[in-house]
Protein backbone atom coordinates (compact mmCIF):
# COMPACT_ATOMS: atom_id res chain seq x y z
CA UNK A 1 0.00 0.00 0.00
CA UNK A 2 2.79 2.41 0.91
CA UNK A 3 4.74 1.68 -2.27
CA UNK A 4 1.59 2.09 -4.35
CA UNK A 5 0.86 5.53 -2.85
CA UNK A 6 4.42 6.74 -3.35
CA UNK A 7 4.53 5.43 -6.91
CA UNK A 8 1.25 7.17 -7.73
CA UNK A 9 2.57 10.38 -6.18
CA UNK A 10 5.65 10.24 -8.43
CA UNK A 11 3.54 9.76 -11.59
CA UNK A 12 1.14 12.55 -10.63
CA UNK A 13 4.09 14.85 -9.92
CA UNK A 14 5.64 14.12 -13.31
CA UNK A 15 2.32 14.68 -15.10
CA UNK A 16 1.77 17.97 -13.23
CA UNK A 17 5.28 19.17 -14.07
CA UNK A 18 4.81 18.43 -17.78
CA UNK A 19 1.47 20.28 -17.88
CA UNK A 20 2.89 23.34 -16.13
CA UNK A 21 5.93 23.30 -18.41
CA UNK A 22 3.68 23.27 -21.47
CA UNK A 23 1.71 26.16 -19.95
CA UNK A 24 4.83 28.27 -19.47
CA UNK A 25 6.04 27.60 -23.01
CA UNK A 26 2.59 28.43 -24.41
CA UNK A 27 2.42 31.69 -22.47
CA UNK A 28 5.85 32.76 -23.73
CA UNK A 29 4.79 32.02 -27.31
CA UNK A 30 1.52 33.91 -26.77
CA UNK A 31 3.20 37.17 -25.73
CA UNK A 32 3.57 38.35 -29.31
CA UNK A 33 -0.12 37.67 -30.07
CA UNK A 34 -1.20 39.45 -26.87
CA UNK A 35 0.86 42.52 -27.70
CA UNK A 36 -0.72 42.74 -31.15
CA UNK A 37 -4.24 42.46 -29.74
CA UNK A 38 -3.66 45.11 -27.06
CA UNK A 39 -1.72 47.47 -29.32
CA UNK A 40 -3.86 50.66 -29.49
CA UNK A 41 -2.57 51.70 -32.90
CA UNK A 42 -3.27 48.37 -34.58
CA UNK A 43 -6.50 47.51 -32.76
CA UNK A 44 -8.88 50.34 -31.80
CA UNK A 45 -12.40 51.62 -32.31
CA UNK A 46 -11.36 55.20 -32.93
CA UNK A 47 -8.12 57.15 -33.27
CA UNK A 48 -8.65 60.85 -32.76
CA UNK A 49 -5.98 63.47 -33.40
CA UNK A 50 -6.23 66.83 -31.57
CA UNK A 51 -9.51 68.65 -32.31
CA UNK A 52 -10.88 65.54 -34.04
CA UNK A 53 -14.24 63.75 -33.67
CA UNK A 54 -15.76 60.42 -34.68
CA UNK A 55 -19.07 58.59 -34.23
CA UNK A 56 -18.81 55.35 -32.22
CA UNK A 57 -21.36 52.80 -31.09
CA UNK A 58 -21.07 51.60 -27.51
CA UNK A 59 -22.80 48.40 -26.46
CA UNK A 60 -24.55 47.58 -23.21
CA UNK A 61 -22.29 46.08 -20.49
CA UNK A 62 -19.22 46.83 -22.56
CA UNK A 63 -15.99 48.40 -21.30
CA UNK A 64 -14.40 51.09 -23.41
CA UNK A 65 -11.07 52.71 -22.55
CA UNK A 66 -9.58 55.96 -23.78
CA UNK A 67 -5.77 55.89 -24.03
CA UNK A 68 -2.99 58.33 -24.78
CA UNK A 69 0.79 58.10 -24.97
CA UNK A 70 2.49 58.41 -21.59
CA UNK A 71 4.25 61.69 -20.89
CA UNK A 72 1.40 64.23 -20.98
CA UNK A 73 0.67 65.82 -17.61
CA UNK A 74 -2.29 67.94 -18.68
CA UNK A 75 -5.89 66.73 -18.24
CA UNK A 76 -7.21 65.11 -21.44
CA UNK A 77 -10.11 67.03 -22.95
CA UNK A 78 -12.47 64.41 -24.38
CA UNK A 79 -16.24 64.15 -24.55
CA UNK A 80 -18.78 61.49 -25.44
CA UNK A 81 -22.13 63.00 -26.41
CA UNK A 82 -25.18 60.99 -27.47
CA UNK A 83 -27.79 61.85 -30.08
CA UNK A 84 -29.81 63.92 -27.59
CA UNK A 85 -26.80 66.05 -26.72
CA UNK A 86 -26.25 64.49 -23.30
CA UNK A 87 -22.61 64.02 -22.30
CA UNK A 88 -21.45 60.67 -20.98
CA UNK A 89 -18.69 61.37 -18.45
CA UNK A 90 -17.55 57.82 -17.67
CA UNK A 91 -15.17 57.30 -14.74
CA UNK A 92 -11.56 57.93 -13.85
CA UNK A 93 -9.14 54.97 -14.13
CA UNK A 94 -8.34 52.84 -11.07
CA UNK A 95 -5.42 50.51 -10.33
CA UNK A 96 -7.08 47.69 -12.27
CA UNK A 97 -6.99 49.80 -15.44
CA UNK A 98 -3.38 49.01 -16.20
CA UNK A 99 -1.31 50.79 -18.89
CA UNK A 100 -0.89 49.20 -22.31
CA UNK A 101 2.32 48.52 -24.20
CA UNK A 102 2.34 48.63 -27.99
CA UNK A 103 4.33 46.41 -30.32
CA UNK A 104 6.92 49.19 -30.56
CA UNK A 105 7.20 49.28 -26.72
CA UNK A 106 5.30 52.57 -26.50
CA UNK A 107 3.42 52.90 -23.18
CA UNK A 108 -0.18 54.11 -23.22
CA UNK A 109 -1.93 55.36 -20.09
CA UNK A 110 -5.66 54.97 -19.43
CA UNK A 111 -7.29 58.41 -19.13
CA UNK A 112 -11.01 57.52 -19.05
CA UNK A 113 -13.21 54.43 -18.80
CA UNK A 114 -16.76 54.14 -20.17
CA UNK A 115 -19.19 51.40 -19.11
CA UNK A 116 -22.54 52.07 -20.86
CA UNK A 117 -25.78 50.55 -19.61
CA UNK A 118 -27.47 50.49 -23.01
CA UNK A 119 -26.63 50.31 -26.71
CA UNK A 120 -26.22 53.81 -28.03
CA UNK A 121 -24.28 55.89 -30.56
CA UNK A 122 -21.99 58.65 -29.34
CA UNK A 123 -19.83 61.31 -30.91
CA UNK A 124 -16.33 61.09 -29.53
CA UNK A 125 -14.68 64.53 -29.34
CA UNK A 126 -10.98 65.13 -28.70
CA UNK A 127 -10.58 68.75 -27.64
CA UNK A 128 -7.02 68.34 -26.32
CA UNK A 129 -3.65 68.66 -27.99
CA UNK A 130 -2.63 64.96 -28.00
CA UNK A 131 -3.94 61.91 -29.87
CA UNK A 132 -6.47 59.64 -28.14
CA UNK A 133 -7.41 56.03 -28.86
CA UNK A 134 -10.71 54.40 -27.87
CA UNK A 135 -10.39 50.67 -27.13
CA UNK A 136 -13.06 47.96 -26.82
CA UNK A 137 -11.70 46.13 -23.77
CA UNK A 138 -14.23 43.28 -23.77
CA UNK A 139 -13.55 42.51 -27.42
CA UNK A 140 -9.79 42.49 -26.78
CA UNK A 141 -10.11 40.11 -23.86
CA UNK A 142 -12.29 37.78 -25.92
CA UNK A 143 -9.73 37.74 -28.73
CA UNK A 144 -6.93 36.96 -26.27
CA UNK A 145 -8.85 34.05 -24.71
CA UNK A 146 -9.48 32.55 -28.14
CA UNK A 147 -5.82 32.35 -29.17
CA UNK A 148 -4.42 28.81 -29.29
CA UNK A 149 -1.45 29.56 -27.04
CA UNK A 150 -3.60 31.10 -24.31
CA UNK A 151 -6.06 28.20 -24.54
CA UNK A 152 -3.22 25.68 -24.02
CA UNK A 153 -1.84 27.83 -21.19
CA UNK A 154 -5.24 27.88 -19.45
CA UNK A 155 -5.75 24.11 -19.81
CA UNK A 156 -2.25 23.40 -18.52
CA UNK A 157 -2.71 25.57 -15.44
CA UNK A 158 -6.23 24.31 -14.71
CA UNK A 159 -5.07 20.68 -14.81
CA UNK A 160 -1.44 20.95 -13.72
CA UNK A 161 -2.03 22.76 -10.43
CA UNK A 162 -4.77 20.41 -9.08
CA UNK A 163 -2.79 17.33 -10.15
CA UNK A 164 0.23 18.73 -8.34
CA UNK A 165 -1.86 19.14 -5.18
CA UNK A 166 -3.08 15.52 -5.49
CA UNK A 167 0.52 14.33 -5.89
CA UNK A 168 1.50 16.20 -2.73
CA UNK A 169 -1.37 14.66 -0.75
CA UNK A 170 -0.53 11.14 -1.98
CA UNK A 171 3.12 11.62 -1.02
CA UNK A 172 2.15 12.76 2.49
CA UNK A 173 -0.20 9.79 2.90
CA UNK A 174 2.44 7.32 1.74
CA UNK A 175 5.08 8.87 3.99
CA UNK A 176 2.81 8.76 7.06
CA UNK A 177 1.71 5.16 6.41
CA UNK A 178 5.35 4.19 6.00
CA UNK A 179 6.24 5.70 9.38
CA UNK A 180 3.31 3.93 11.07
CA UNK A 181 4.35 0.63 9.54
CA UNK A 182 7.91 0.97 10.85
CA UNK A 183 6.65 1.79 14.35
CA UNK A 184 4.59 -1.41 14.43
CA UNK A 185 7.32 -3.66 13.03
CA UNK A 186 6.60 -4.40 9.40
CA UNK A 187 7.85 -7.26 7.32
CA UNK A 188 9.13 -5.41 4.26
CA UNK A 189 9.61 -8.56 2.13
CA UNK A 190 10.26 -12.28 2.48
CA UNK A 191 13.77 -11.78 3.82
CA UNK A 192 13.74 -8.46 5.68
CA UNK A 193 12.28 -7.86 9.11
CA UNK A 194 12.30 -4.60 11.10
CA UNK A 195 11.65 -4.74 14.82
CA UNK A 196 9.00 -2.47 16.44
CA UNK A 197 11.57 0.07 17.64
CA UNK A 198 13.20 0.26 14.24
CA UNK A 199 16.63 -0.36 15.77
CA UNK A 200 17.41 -3.79 14.37
CA UNK A 201 17.17 -5.27 10.90
CA UNK A 202 17.28 -9.05 10.50
CA UNK A 203 17.92 -10.72 7.16
CA UNK A 204 16.35 -14.18 6.96
CA UNK A 205 17.26 -16.40 4.03
CA UNK A 206 14.91 -19.26 4.88
CA UNK A 207 11.85 -19.43 7.15
CA UNK A 208 13.29 -22.59 8.68
CA UNK A 209 16.16 -20.56 10.04
CA UNK A 210 13.92 -18.42 12.19
CA UNK A 211 14.49 -19.34 15.87
CA UNK A 212 11.49 -20.39 17.84
CA UNK A 213 10.87 -17.73 20.52
CA UNK A 214 9.04 -20.22 22.72
CA UNK A 215 10.52 -23.10 24.78
CA UNK A 216 8.81 -26.47 24.63
CA UNK A 217 7.91 -27.22 28.21
CA UNK A 218 7.69 -30.95 27.55
CA UNK A 219 11.36 -31.20 26.62
CA UNK A 220 13.93 -31.70 29.33
CA UNK A 221 16.60 -29.07 29.30
CA UNK A 222 19.59 -30.25 31.31
CA UNK A 223 22.50 -28.04 31.91
CA UNK A 224 25.60 -29.89 32.99
CA UNK A 225 28.03 -27.97 35.08
CA UNK A 226 31.44 -29.55 35.27
CA UNK A 227 33.22 -29.31 38.60
CA UNK A 228 36.66 -27.83 38.19
CA UNK A 229 39.59 -30.09 39.11
CA UNK A 230 41.46 -29.26 42.26
CA UNK A 231 44.85 -27.84 41.64
CA UNK A 232 47.35 -29.87 43.84
CA UNK A 233 50.57 -28.76 42.25
CA UNK A 234 51.32 -26.19 44.94
CA UNK A 235 50.91 -28.84 47.67
CA UNK A 236 53.46 -31.15 46.02
CA UNK A 237 55.91 -28.30 45.67
CA UNK A 238 55.51 -27.38 49.36
CA UNK A 239 56.21 -31.00 50.54
CA UNK A 240 59.53 -31.22 48.69
N, C-alpha and C positions, 0 to 999 in steps of 0.2 A: 504493500500500500504506500509506504513512504517513497520507495523508488518510483512508483507510478506517478505520484504527485510531483516529485522533483523533475521527472522527465517531461511531464506535461508543462510544467512551469518554464522549462528551457525552450520548448517548442513555441509556446505562446510568446515568450520574450523575443525570440528570433523573428516571428511573424510580425510582432508589433514594431520591432526595429526596422524591418524592411518597408512596412507601410509608411512609417514616419520619414524614412529616407526618401521614398518616392514623393511624399508630400513636399519635402524641402526642395527637391530638384524641380518639381512642377512649379512651385512658387517662384523660384529663381527664373525659370523660363518664362513665367507669366508677367514678369515685371515690365518687359517691353510692351506687351499688349495693354497692360493697365495704364502705362504712361500715355499711350496713344489715345485711349478712351477718355482719360481725364485731362488731356491737353486742351485748354480753352480755345486756342487758335484753330485747331483741327476739328474740334467737336463742340459746337455751341448752337444756341437758338438764335442769338443775335450778337453782332459785333458793331458797337456804336462808337464812332470817333467823336471828338468834342463837338458839341452843338448838333449832334445827329439824333435821329428818331426812327423808330421802326415799330410796326404792328406785330404783336405776338399773341398767341393763344395759350392761356394758362389753364390747366386741367384741375379738376377737383382733387384734393388730397395729394397734389403734387408738391415737390420741393424745388424751388428755382433760386439760383444763387447768382448774384452779381459780383464779378471779379474785376480786379485791376492789377496792373503790375506793381509789385512792392517797391516802395521808395517815395510814394506821395504822402505827405503829411496832412494835406488839406482835406476837408470833408468832401466826399463825392456828392455831386449835385445831380441826382437822378430821380425820375418820377415815373410812376406807372399810373395811367389815367384810363378809366374804362369809357365805354361809349356814352355814358350819362355825364361825363366830366368829373366823376368822383375819383379822387386820388387814393391809391392803395399804397400805404406806407411800408408794410412789411415789418420786419424786426431787425434789430442789430445782431451781428454774429456773436456766438458764444464759443466756448472752448472746443465744443464738438465740431464746429465748422472750421475744419483745419485748412491751411493753405494748400494750393495745388502747385505742382511742378510740371512744367511743360517738357516736351521732348528735347528742347534745347536748354534745359535746366533753368529756365526762367521761373521765378517764384511769383505766384499770383495770390493776393490776399482777398479774403471774402469781405465785401463792404456792406452787403444787404442780403437778407433772406426773405423770400416770399412763399407763403404757404396758403394758397387760395382755398376757399371752401366751396367753390362752384366753378363750373366751366365758363370762362368769359374771355373776351378779347380785350387787350390793353394796348395802349400806345406807350412805348418805352422811350423816354426822353433822356438824353445825356446833356445836361447843361453845364458840365464841368470842362476842364481843360486837359483831361486824360481819357484814353480809350477804355471802354467798359465792355465786358462780355457777360451775357446772360446764359446760364448753364441749367439744363434739365438734370437735376441730381438723381432723381428716381430712374430715369432712362439710362443714365451712366452706370448706376449700380446694377441694373438688370443686365446690361451688356457685359459687365465684368463677370457676373455670376454665370453667364452662359458660355464663357470661354472654356476651352477644353482643359487648359492647364489649371485654372481655378477649380474646375469640377473635380479633377483628379486630386488636387490639394485638399479639397473639402472632404472627399471620400476617405483619403488616407488619414486625415486627422480624426474624423468621426469614428473610424474603425481602429486605428492604431492606438489611440489613447485608452479606450476602454479595454482593449486586449492587453495592453501593458499593465493596467490595474489588475486584471484577472491573473496575469502571470505573477504579479507580486503577491497576491493573496494565496495562490497555490504554493508558492515558494515558502511563505510563512507557515502555512498548514503543514507542509512536508517537513520543515525544519522542526516544528514543535512536536509532531508525532515521532520524529526520530529521537528527540531528546527524551520523550516519555518512554519510548521503547528501551533506550539504554538504561534508564533508571530502574526499569522492572527486570532487567536481565533478559535480553533477547537473543535468540539463536539466529545469527545472521545468515548462515548457510549450513550445509551438512557437516562442515568441519571446523566451524568457528563458533565459539561460545563466549559471551561477555557476562561476567558476574554482575549482580545487582548494583554494586557500588561502582562498577565501571573501572576497577583498578587492576583487573587481571583478565588476560585473554588466553584461552586454552585452545590449542589446535588438536583436534581429534581425527585421526586418520581412519579409524574403524570403530563402529559402535561397540564392538566387543571389548575394546580397550578401555572403555569407560569404567572406572572403579565403582563398585557398589558401595553407596554411602551408608548402607545398613548392615549390621552384623547379625548373622544367623544365630539365633539363641540356641538352636538345637545342637549346634556344633560345639565340640569341646576345644577350647582354646587353652593350651597348656604352655606356659612359659617356664622353661627350664633355666634355673640360675646355677651356674657352676660355682662351687666353692673354691676359692683360690687356695693353692697349695702353700703350706707353711714353709717359709724360708728358714732353713736350719744351718745355712752356711756360716753364719756369724757365731753359732754355738760351737761348731767344730773348730773354728779358728781360735776361739777363746780357750778350748781345752788343750790345745797343743802346748 
